[in-house]
């Protein structure tokens, strides 16, 4: 597994460095900036610093700016991870290298882990830049439970990777990335408590958020970041992320294998 991992990691690093070193990086950072600026302008010039009691009750905090900025930060984080893993095979298909990849005996786990590990380098830089920018717009940076933050992010990465496998299989089937991924991303932005608590949504929409790891990840992150709560108080949210990851992973693995066979038979048969 180590050889395909290291080879994929090095190849993607060189591609990112030489072919498009700034495009994805700036694109994802700007999406986070837009949410930060929107929250700042809404809070001071639309809401006039006046929050309803229902928002505070549902959100669990009166710190609106930190609530939304952390939502935007983790939304950008999750979108980047989903794009990294889900676009791997369809990128190979578009570049004409998928057949060679599928015919090799190399470990598929090492291949995907190499993709994710290299992509995390860029994602961590994006995370740091958006966090730094958020500080100037009111992001709370005091009394943060940093070990809790790291554990939440690690579990979110694992569960999001499992979700990305399912998304990637749909991309292969439809041979499309734009409509497939952006439909999911728009839905995540609406139902995953990014800019407002999901409790404000109609009951018919809430169940969609309940099957998204991001919903529980962003709530857990806010608890350990804004309120500095111990990790034990987020166990229920963490377990829900873990359970979703354990559900998505076998489904995604099965679908990816089926789509690999489907693509080989349809396009290379």
Backbone bond lengths (Angstrom), bond angles and torsions (degrees), N, CA, C in turn:
res aa  C-N    CA-C-N  psi(-1)  N-CA   C-N-CA  omega(-1)  CA-C   N-CA-C  phi
1 X - - - 1.456 - - 1.534 111.33 -
2 X 1.345 116.35 -27.04 1.460 119.80 -175.75 1.519 112.31 -66.39
3 X 1.324 117.45 -38.87 1.461 120.39 -177.13 1.532 112.34 -63.93
4 X 1.355 119.94 -50.91 1.473 118.63 176.69 1.532 112.31 -64.58
5 X 1.334 116.57 -31.70 1.471 119.66 177.45 1.521 110.56 -61.94
6 X 1.333 116.49 -53.35 1.463 120.19 -176.69 1.525 111.35 -66.88
7 X 1.340 117.23 -38.83 1.467 120.20 -179.73 1.523 111.09 -64.74
8 X 1.328 116.80 -43.91 1.469 120.85 179.23 1.519 110.76 -65.99
9 X 1.316 116.02 -41.65 1.465 120.93 179.24 1.533 110.59 -59.48
10 X 1.331 116.81 -49.80 1.458 120.85 -177.70 1.523 111.94 -66.35
11 X 1.337 116.82 -40.11 1.462 119.59 179.82 1.524 111.00 -63.20
12 X 1.326 116.91 -47.92 1.462 120.22 -178.27 1.522 112.11 -66.89
13 X 1.328 115.96 -32.43 1.462 119.07 176.75 1.526 110.41 -64.63
14 X 1.322 116.49 -43.41 1.462 120.01 179.50 1.524 111.29 -67.04
15 X 1.337 116.66 -38.42 1.471 119.99 177.80 1.521 110.47 -63.39
16 X 1.328 116.24 -45.13 1.459 119.83 179.84 1.525 111.20 -64.65
17 X 1.322 116.05 -38.65 1.459 120.77 -176.40 1.520 112.47 -71.69
18 X 1.342 116.85 -38.98 1.459 120.30 -171.82 1.520 114.24 -101.43
19 X 1.342 117.10 -33.00 1.464 119.55 -172.96 1.521 112.62 -91.72
20 X 1.324 117.75 -51.83 1.468 119.43 -179.99 1.524 109.54 -142.68
21 X 1.329 117.09 73.05 1.467 119.90 -175.78 1.520 114.83 -69.78
22 X 1.343 119.01 -18.30 1.456 119.75 -173.22 1.531 114.30 -121.13
23 X 1.320 118.46 -21.51 1.463 119.87 -168.96 1.528 113.05 -62.34
24 X 1.348 117.60 -57.13 1.460 119.73 179.89 1.523 110.71 -65.35
25 X 1.318 115.80 -39.60 1.466 120.80 -178.64 1.529 110.71 -58.72
26 X 1.324 116.81 -53.46 1.465 120.77 -178.95 1.522 111.50 -67.10
27 X 1.328 116.94 -37.38 1.457 119.73 -179.34 1.514 112.78 -60.48
28 X 1.334 117.02 -45.33 1.453 120.23 -178.83 1.525 111.58 -72.93
29 X 1.319 117.25 -35.08 1.459 119.64 177.29 1.528 110.22 -65.10
30 X 1.322 116.81 -42.32 1.463 120.15 179.94 1.523 111.72 -62.83
31 X 1.326 117.48 -37.12 1.465 119.37 178.34 1.528 110.60 -63.04
32 X 1.333 116.70 -37.88 1.460 119.97 175.25 1.517 112.07 -68.19
33 X 1.336 116.71 -40.11 1.461 120.98 178.19 1.525 111.30 -61.33
34 X 1.324 117.18 -40.52 1.456 120.61 -178.92 1.531 111.12 -59.96
35 X 1.330 115.83 -42.47 1.462 119.42 179.04 1.524 110.56 -65.98
36 X 1.333 117.36 -39.91 1.464 121.36 179.39 1.525 110.74 -63.33
37 X 1.316 116.50 -48.81 1.466 120.64 -178.41 1.528 110.91 -65.60
38 X 1.334 116.59 -40.27 1.468 120.37 177.48 1.526 110.59 -59.80
39 X 1.337 116.14 -44.91 1.464 119.90 179.74 1.521 111.07 -63.02
40 X 1.307 117.35 -42.67 1.464 121.61 -178.28 1.530 111.17 -63.70
41 X 1.328 116.32 -48.96 1.460 120.43 -178.75 1.524 111.28 -66.00
42 X 1.341 117.01 -39.38 1.466 120.18 179.78 1.519 111.29 -64.78
43 X 1.327 116.06 -42.92 1.462 120.25 -175.71 1.525 111.87 -66.24
44 X 1.338 116.91 -43.53 1.467 120.13 -174.36 1.532 113.81 -88.70
45 X 1.329 117.73 -32.25 1.458 119.29 -172.12 1.525 114.24 -111.29
46 X 1.320 117.36 -15.68 1.462 120.18 176.70 1.523 110.40 -106.90
47 X 1.342 116.28 -53.06 1.461 120.19 -179.30 1.529 113.03 -81.02
48 X 1.354 115.89 -17.64 1.472 120.43 -177.69 1.529 111.37 56.09
49 X 1.336 116.43 38.87 1.471 123.89 179.51 1.529 113.10 63.18
50 X 1.313 117.32 17.97 1.463 121.61 -177.64 1.524 109.49 -108.75
51 X 1.335 116.65 108.33 1.454 121.61 179.67 1.518 109.89 -103.11
52 X 1.302 116.16 145.00 1.456 120.24 177.72 1.526 110.00 -73.46
53 X 1.303 115.27 154.61 1.467 119.96 179.04 1.526 110.65 -65.43
54 X 1.339 116.68 -30.51 1.471 119.72 -179.48 1.521 110.77 -66.69
55 X 1.355 117.46 -36.71 1.460 119.31 177.74 1.519 110.31 -63.44
56 X 1.311 117.32 -46.56 1.466 120.73 -179.39 1.521 111.04 -62.01
57 X 1.345 116.25 -37.55 1.462 119.83 -179.11 1.523 110.95 -68.68
58 X 1.321 116.78 -44.56 1.465 120.47 -178.74 1.530 111.74 -72.46
59 X 1.344 116.68 -39.82 1.461 120.75 -176.20 1.529 112.10 -79.06
60 X 1.322 117.31 -24.46 1.451 120.32 -178.56 1.519 113.54 79.27
61 X 1.337 117.54 11.07 1.462 121.64 -179.97 1.517 109.84 -157.74
62 X 1.330 116.41 155.57 1.461 122.07 174.41 1.526 111.37 -97.49
63 X 1.318 116.65 -3.48 1.466 121.37 -177.60 1.534 109.15 -84.54
64 X 1.323 115.90 82.87 1.463 121.40 -175.08 1.523 111.79 -62.16
65 X 1.325 116.65 -44.53 1.460 119.53 -176.14 1.528 111.51 -62.89
66 X 1.327 117.40 -45.88 1.463 119.50 178.02 1.525 110.95 -64.35
67 X 1.332 116.06 -37.29 1.460 120.34 179.23 1.519 111.04 -58.95
68 X 1.326 117.06 -49.60 1.466 120.78 -175.99 1.527 110.97 -75.53
69 X 1.330 117.68 -40.10 1.465 119.98 -179.04 1.526 110.59 -62.77
70 X 1.329 117.45 -42.06 1.468 119.85 176.79 1.527 110.76 -65.66
71 X 1.330 116.41 -35.06 1.456 119.57 175.84 1.517 111.18 -62.58
72 X 1.332 116.38 -45.85 1.457 120.59 178.36 1.510 112.03 -65.67
73 X 1.329 116.43 -37.19 1.468 121.14 179.27 1.524 110.90 -63.00
74 X 1.328 116.59 -48.14 1.460 119.27 -177.75 1.528 111.70 -75.27
75 X 1.314 117.18 -27.72 1.472 119.82 174.76 1.531 109.78 -63.62
76 X 1.326 116.79 -47.58 1.453 120.69 177.51 1.528 110.92 -61.23
77 X 1.331 116.55 -40.43 1.459 122.95 178.87 1.529 110.60 -60.42
78 X 1.335 117.02 -47.71 1.460 121.53 -177.15 1.527 111.93 -70.25
79 X 1.326 116.76 -40.30 1.462 120.24 178.57 1.527 110.35 -61.18
80 X 1.322 116.86 -42.82 1.465 120.30 178.84 1.521 111.26 -61.51
81 X 1.336 116.63 -43.96 1.467 120.13 179.95 1.522 111.34 -64.62
82 X 1.323 116.47 -42.44 1.460 119.99 179.57 1.525 111.27 -62.23
83 X 1.322 116.21 -41.87 1.460 119.76 -179.25 1.527 111.29 -67.43
84 X 1.324 116.67 -38.24 1.468 120.31 -177.95 1.527 110.77 -61.30
85 X 1.335 116.25 -51.24 1.468 119.22 -174.52 1.520 112.70 -79.73
86 X 1.331 117.77 -40.30 1.463 120.19 -173.10 1.521 113.09 -72.42
87 X 1.331 117.43 -27.62 1.464 120.60 -176.58 1.529 113.08 -89.00
88 X 1.322 117.15 0.20 1.467 119.82 -173.41 1.525 112.07 -59.64
89 X 1.332 117.13 -57.16 1.466 119.84 -173.91 1.521 112.65 -72.40
90 X 1.331 117.07 -36.61 1.468 117.43 -179.73 1.526 110.54 -70.63
91 X 1.324 116.94 -26.98 1.470 119.68 173.24 1.523 110.32 -66.46
92 X 1.339 115.75 -41.59 1.465 119.44 175.60 1.533 110.42 -61.36
93 X 1.326 117.44 -39.24 1.463 121.50 179.17 1.522 110.97 -63.12
94 X 1.315 116.65 -44.07 1.463 120.70 -178.88 1.529 111.89 -68.97
95 X 1.318 116.68 -31.76 1.462 120.20 -179.14 1.528 112.66 -87.01
96 X 1.337 116.08 -3.25 1.457 120.06 177.21 1.508 115.09 80.84
97 X 1.322 117.68 16.01 1.467 121.19 -177.56 1.524 112.73 -109.80
98 X 1.336 117.86 1.36 1.465 119.88 -175.88 1.523 112.04 -65.27
99 X 1.337 117.51 -42.19 1.458 120.20 -178.76 1.528 110.89 -59.58
100 X 1.320 116.10 -43.94 1.469 119.52 179.41 1.519 111.05 -63.76
101 X 1.329 116.44 -39.73 1.460 120.61 179.99 1.521 111.14 -64.06
102 X 1.335 116.51 -45.82 1.460 120.14 -176.12 1.526 112.37 -69.95
103 X 1.328 117.09 -26.07 1.465 120.23 -178.75 1.524 113.03 -85.09
104 X 1.320 116.69 -11.00 1.463 119.72 178.71 1.532 109.80 -80.93
105 X 1.335 117.74 151.86 1.472 120.38 178.47 1.531 113.25 -84.60
106 X 1.308 118.12 12.10 1.466 121.23 -176.45 1.520 110.98 -67.55
107 X 1.317 115.72 154.46 1.462 122.34 -178.36 1.518 110.65 -68.79
108 X 1.339 115.23 126.13 1.460 118.97 177.10 1.537 110.72 -70.63
109 X 1.333 116.06 -30.65 1.469 119.16 177.46 1.520 110.56 -63.57
110 X 1.334 116.22 -44.89 1.458 119.56 178.44 1.512 111.95 -62.11
111 X 1.331 116.26 -37.52 1.469 121.13 179.01 1.525 110.94 -61.94
112 X 1.337 116.89 -51.87 1.461 120.27 -178.43 1.528 111.79 -67.30
113 X 1.330 116.96 -38.82 1.466 119.42 178.70 1.531 110.89 -65.67
114 X 1.325 117.16 -35.54 1.457 120.02 175.35 1.512 111.67 -63.69
115 X 1.333 116.55 -40.89 1.459 121.45 176.44 1.528 110.66 -59.81
116 X 1.335 115.48 -49.88 1.461 120.06 -175.77 1.526 111.37 -67.98
117 X 1.324 117.43 -42.31 1.471 120.79 -178.45 1.522 111.00 -61.64
118 X 1.326 116.66 -44.00 1.457 118.99 179.10 1.526 110.83 -67.15
119 X 1.333 115.94 -41.45 1.458 119.19 179.60 1.513 113.17 -64.45
120 X 1.332 116.60 -31.26 1.457 120.01 179.28 1.524 112.22 -63.89
121 X 1.323 117.19 -26.45 1.465 119.71 175.76 1.524 110.02 -58.39
122 X 1.337 115.31 -48.50 1.456 119.76 179.87 1.523 111.54 -69.14
123 X 1.333 116.40 -39.66 1.456 120.79 -178.16 1.528 110.81 -63.49
124 X 1.332 117.34 -39.09 1.473 120.31 179.42 1.524 111.44 -65.68
125 X 1.331 116.59 -36.90 1.462 119.59 175.98 1.529 110.04 -66.49
126 X 1.322 116.95 -42.30 1.461 120.71 177.05 1.524 110.30 -59.67
127 X 1.336 116.04 -44.05 1.463 121.69 179.91 1.523 110.51 -58.31
128 X 1.335 116.79 -46.25 1.465 121.00 -178.79 1.523 111.82 -65.61
129 X 1.339 117.05 -40.76 1.466 120.54 -178.73 1.521 110.81 -66.91
130 X 1.335 117.38 -45.13 1.468 120.65 -178.93 1.531 110.23 -66.67
131 X 1.344 116.83 -38.32 1.466 119.67 177.28 1.524 111.20 -62.67
132 X 1.332 116.37 -42.68 1.469 120.17 179.18 1.523 111.22 -63.62
133 X 1.326 116.52 -42.36 1.462 119.81 178.26 1.524 110.43 -66.50
134 X 1.334 116.75 -39.32 1.460 120.02 179.84 1.514 113.06 -62.12
135 X 1.331 117.15 -30.79 1.462 121.12 179.31 1.525 111.13 -59.25
136 X 1.333 117.10 -38.68 1.459 120.83 -178.71 1.522 112.46 -75.05
137 X 1.326 116.84 -12.64 1.464 120.75 178.70 1.523 112.01 -108.91
138 X 1.328 117.17 11.21 1.456 119.60 172.49 1.511 116.41 112.16
139 X 1.332 119.33 10.93 1.461 120.66 179.18 1.524 110.06 -69.22
140 X 1.308 115.70 130.10 1.464 122.75 179.89 1.530 109.90 -71.65
141 X 1.346 116.77 126.11 1.464 121.06 -179.31 1.535 111.66 -128.03
142 X 1.306 116.94 26.60 1.462 120.97 -178.74 1.527 109.80 -115.31
143 X 1.329 115.77 145.38 1.467 122.93 175.12 1.534 111.88 57.21
144 X 1.326 116.09 37.19 1.458 120.41 -179.91 1.531 109.49 -82.13
145 X 1.303 115.84 137.09 1.463 121.57 175.38 1.531 107.87 -85.16
146 X 1.337 116.79 85.46 1.462 120.97 -173.23 1.518 113.82 -63.09
147 X 1.346 120.36 -41.47 1.475 118.48 174.86 1.526 111.97 -58.71
148 X 1.346 116.23 -38.98 1.456 119.90 177.23 1.516 111.98 -64.58
149 X 1.339 116.44 -39.27 1.470 120.78 177.93 1.520 110.27 -60.79
150 X 1.335 117.49 -44.77 1.455 121.08 -178.01 1.530 111.42 -64.50
151 X 1.331 116.96 -41.07 1.465 120.32 -179.52 1.530 110.58 -66.85
152 X 1.321 116.81 -41.22 1.470 120.39 177.36 1.518 110.42 -60.13
153 X 1.330 116.80 -44.40 1.466 120.44 -178.47 1.525 111.57 -66.54
154 X 1.334 117.31 -39.61 1.470 120.14 179.73 1.533 110.46 -63.16
155 X 1.320 116.82 -44.50 1.468 120.22 179.55 1.522 110.32 -66.69
156 X 1.332 116.75 -38.28 1.465 119.89 178.28 1.524 110.90 -64.60
157 X 1.334 117.26 -40.24 1.468 120.41 178.22 1.530 110.11 -59.78
158 X 1.334 117.10 -45.39 1.463 120.91 -178.32 1.525 111.69 -64.58
159 X 1.317 116.95 -45.39 1.465 119.64 -178.20 1.525 111.33 -70.86
160 X 1.333 117.11 -35.08 1.461 120.11 178.24 1.520 111.05 -68.69
161 X 1.325 117.08 -35.94 1.459 120.79 175.80 1.531 110.42 -60.10
162 X 1.335 116.85 -42.57 1.461 120.25 177.95 1.527 110.84 -62.88
163 X 1.319 116.51 -41.52 1.465 120.22 177.69 1.525 110.88 -64.34
164 X 1.323 116.84 -35.37 1.463 121.18 -178.74 1.527 111.66 -65.90
165 X 1.320 117.61 -30.86 1.457 120.20 177.23 1.527 111.05 -62.83
166 X 1.334 115.73 -40.91 1.466 120.01 177.48 1.525 110.19 -65.93
167 X 1.335 116.17 -44.81 1.465 120.14 178.62 1.527 110.81 -61.25
168 X 1.332 117.23 -41.45 1.453 121.07 -179.53 1.519 112.75 -63.10
169 X 1.335 116.56 -34.61 1.464 119.06 179.25 1.530 110.93 -67.48
170 X 1.328 117.19 -37.60 1.468 120.38 176.27 1.530 110.67 -66.46
171 X 1.324 116.20 -37.98 1.464 119.28 177.94 1.529 111.06 -61.68
172 X 1.336 116.35 -42.30 1.451 119.64 178.80 1.524 111.46 -64.56
173 X 1.314 116.00 -41.48 1.463 119.49 -177.99 1.528 111.47 -64.61
174 X 1.324 116.59 -45.89 1.465 120.56 -177.59 1.528 112.48 -87.80
175 X 1.335 116.48 -8.56 1.466 122.06 -175.94 1.531 110.30 53.03
176 X 1.295 115.80 44.71 1.466 122.33 -176.45 1.518 108.93 -143.76
177 X 1.309 116.04 140.71 1.466 120.21 173.61 1.523 111.42 -113.86
178 X 1.318 116.53 -40.31 1.461 120.19 -169.99 1.530 111.99 -62.65
179 X 1.327 116.85 -56.57 1.465 119.77 -176.27 1.523 110.43 -68.64
180 X 1.328 116.79 -42.98 1.466 120.52 -176.25 1.519 111.77 -62.28
181 X 1.336 116.81 -53.37 1.458 119.45 -175.84 1.517 111.92 -70.73
182 X 1.322 118.09 -39.91 1.461 119.54 -176.63 1.524 112.46 -71.54
183 X 1.334 117.23 -28.47 1.471 119.21 172.86 1.520 110.00 -61.99
184 X 1.338 115.98 -44.72 1.465 119.81 177.92 1.516 111.25 -65.14
185 X 1.336 118.03 -43.14 1.461 120.99 -176.28 1.529 111.84 -65.41
186 X 1.323 116.35 -40.80 1.467 119.64 177.30 1.523 110.31 -63.39
187 X 1.338 116.04 -41.92 1.461 119.86 178.80 1.528 110.83 -63.39
188 X 1.330 116.98 -41.54 1.464 120.49 178.42 1.523 111.21 -61.66
189 X 1.329 116.56 -41.86 1.458 120.25 179.84 1.513 112.57 -63.49
190 X 1.342 116.68 -26.13 1.464 120.68 -177.76 1.519 112.78 -87.39
191 X 1.338 117.64 -42.79 1.466 120.26 -167.80 1.524 114.43 -106.15
192 X 1.329 119.17 -3.75 1.475 121.06 -173.17 1.522 113.91 -100.81
193 X 1.324 117.77 23.61 1.474 122.05 176.91 1.518 112.39 59.58
194 X 1.326 116.53 41.52 1.456 120.22 -179.34 1.526 111.11 -76.81
195 X 1.319 117.90 -52.61 1.471 121.09 -178.38 1.523 112.85 -112.06
196 X 1.318 117.39 -9.61 1.466 121.21 177.19 1.520 108.18 -157.00
197 X 1.331 117.97 154.43 1.469 120.28 -180.00 1.523 111.53 -61.85
198 X 1.316 116.15 139.96 1.468 120.91 -179.97 1.525 111.63 -64.62
199 X 1.327 117.68 -15.59 1.464 120.81 179.56 1.524 112.20 -64.54
200 X 1.340 117.64 -19.21 1.454 120.64 177.03 1.527 112.11 -76.18
201 X 1.318 117.42 -15.32 1.455 121.02 -177.42 1.523 111.18 -78.91
202 X 1.338 117.39 155.17 1.473 120.19 172.57 1.527 110.34 -61.90
203 X 1.316 115.78 153.72 1.462 120.19 -177.38 1.527 112.15 -57.77
204 X 1.333 116.81 -31.27 1.452 120.26 -178.47 1.518 113.74 -65.18
205 X 1.335 117.46 -20.66 1.466 120.95 -178.71 1.531 112.50 -99.96
206 X 1.305 116.72 -20.65 1.465 118.85 -174.22 1.522 112.51 -64.99
207 X 1.332 116.90 -34.86 1.467 118.89 -176.94 1.521 111.59 -62.79
208 X 1.347 117.02 -26.57 1.466 119.50 178.23 1.522 109.33 -65.92
209 X 1.332 116.00 -42.86 1.457 119.38 177.36 1.517 112.68 -64.44
210 X 1.326 116.37 -28.49 1.465 120.17 -178.58 1.518 113.24 -70.23
211 X 1.330 117.49 -15.67 1.468 119.40 178.43 1.536 111.44 -104.77
212 X 1.315 116.53 12.37 1.459 122.01 178.20 1.528 109.87 -107.52
213 X 1.315 119.75 122.15 1.469 120.98 176.97 1.523 112.92 -57.53
214 X 1.324 116.97 -31.54 1.465 120.50 -178.41 1.515 112.10 -59.60
215 X 1.325 118.06 -35.18 1.464 121.45 -179.42 1.515 111.33 -56.33
216 X 1.319 116.50 -47.21 1.467 121.19 -178.28 1.527 110.92 -78.87
217 X 1.328 116.50 -31.87 1.454 119.44 179.06 1.515 112.54 -65.37
218 X 1.332 116.49 -43.09 1.460 119.11 -177.06 1.528 110.57 -71.43
219 X 1.336 117.91 -34.85 1.472 120.20 176.69 1.528 110.95 -67.45
220 X 1.334 116.63 -41.46 1.470 120.17 179.01 1.521 110.79 -66.10
221 X 1.335 116.77 -40.53 1.462 119.98 -179.97 1.518 111.23 -63.41
222 X 1.309 116.81 -41.42 1.468 119.71 178.69 1.519 111.75 -62.57
223 X 1.314 117.12 -36.85 1.466 119.91 -179.55 1.518 111.48 -65.05
224 X 1.337 117.69 -43.54 1.466 119.93 -176.93 1.523 111.62 -84.57
225 X 1.335 117.24 -17.77 1.468 120.54 -177.71 1.530 111.02 -93.93
226 X 1.308 117.30 -57.62 1.465 120.46 -175.36 1.519 111.00 -73.09
227 X 1.329 116.10 -46.06 1.456 120.31 -174.05 1.523 112.75 -97.54
228 X 1.332 117.56 -10.41 1.452 120.69 -179.89 1.513 114.23 63.00
229 X 1.334 116.94 29.68 1.463 120.74 -176.40 1.521 111.04 -71.41
230 X 1.326 116.78 152.03 1.473 119.32 176.69 1.524 110.32 -66.68
231 X 1.317 114.74 155.81 1.459 120.08 -175.33 1.524 112.19 -62.43
232 X 1.331 116.80 -28.36 1.459 119.89 -177.06 1.529 111.41 -59.97
233 X 1.323 117.72 -28.00 1.456 120.61 -179.02 1.527 112.31 -77.29
234 X 1.319 116.87 -10.02 1.462 120.50 178.83 1.524 111.94 -105.11
235 X 1.334 117.70 6.30 1.463 120.53 -174.12 1.530 112.37 -57.47
236 X 1.316 117.16 -39.08 1.463 119.12 -179.11 1.527 111.03 -62.40
237 X 1.329 116.03 -42.03 1.463 120.34 178.55 1.526 110.94 -67.92
238 X 1.328 116.56 -41.45 1.467 120.06 179.49 1.522 111.39 -64.05
239 X 1.327 116.72 -40.23 1.463 119.59 179.34 1.524 111.02 -65.29
240 X 1.310 117.33 -36.63 1.460 119.76 177.84 1.528 110.79 -64.71
241 X 1.344 116.85 -39.11 1.461 119.52 175.25 1.522 111.34 -63.61
242 X 1.325 115.99 -43.48 1.463 120.29 -179.72 1.529 110.73 -63.05
243 X 1.327 116.60 -43.77 1.469 120.71 -179.91 1.526 110.68 -62.68
244 X 1.345 116.74 -43.30 1.461 119.41 177.80 1.528 111.03 -62.06
245 X 1.334 116.11 -41.18 1.460 119.51 177.62 1.523 111.52 -61.66
246 X 1.342 116.85 -40.91 1.460 120.85 179.46 1.526 111.91 -69.12
247 X 1.311 116.99 -25.77 1.471 120.59 176.39 1.522 110.59 -79.56
248 X 1.331 116.38 -45.61 1.464 120.52 -177.26 1.532 112.26 -67.65
249 X 1.332 117.22 -35.83 1.459 119.58 -171.90 1.539 112.90 -61.80
250 X 1.339 119.61 -53.27 1.474 117.60 178.90 1.525 112.85 -65.19
251 X 1.337 116.42 -34.41 1.465 118.62 177.66 1.524 109.82 -65.21
252 X 1.327 116.35 -46.21 1.462 120.29 -179.71 1.513 112.12 -64.51
253 X 1.341 117.19 -41.10 1.467 120.91 178.79 1.523 110.70 -62.38
254 X 1.328 116.44 -44.86 1.468 120.70 179.08 1.527 111.12 -62.92
255 X 1.335 116.85 -46.43 1.463 120.02 -177.63 1.529 111.77 -66.82
256 X 1.331 116.57 -38.75 1.469 119.64 178.63 1.523 110.49 -60.77
257 X 1.325 117.18 -44.16 1.469 120.48 179.09 1.521 110.87 -63.22
258 X 1.340 116.68 -40.80 1.458 119.81 178.15 1.517 111.03 -65.05
259 X 1.328 116.80 -40.66 1.462 119.98 -178.75 1.525 111.37 -70.61
260 X 1.330 117.29 -33.43 1.464 119.68 175.66 1.532 109.76 -60.27
261 X 1.320 116.59 -45.93 1.458 121.15 178.77 1.523 110.69 -64.31
262 X 1.329 115.53 -41.92 1.465 120.74 -179.78 1.532 111.19 -62.20
263 X 1.321 115.93 -44.40 1.480 120.01 -179.04 1.526 111.05 -66.13
264 X 1.335 116.51 -41.99 1.459 119.94 179.15 1.527 111.84 -61.48
265 X 1.336 115.68 -43.49 1.458 119.64 -178.10 1.524 112.37 -71.33
266 X 1.321 116.71 -37.54 1.469 119.93 -174.18 1.517 112.12 -82.33
267 X 1.325 117.02 -40.01 1.467 119.97 -170.36 1.521 113.35 -105.65
268 X 1.347 117.47 -19.43 1.451 119.22 -178.32 1.532 112.36 -123.58
269 X 1.348 115.78 0.19 1.445 119.17 -177.73 1.525 113.66 -74.94
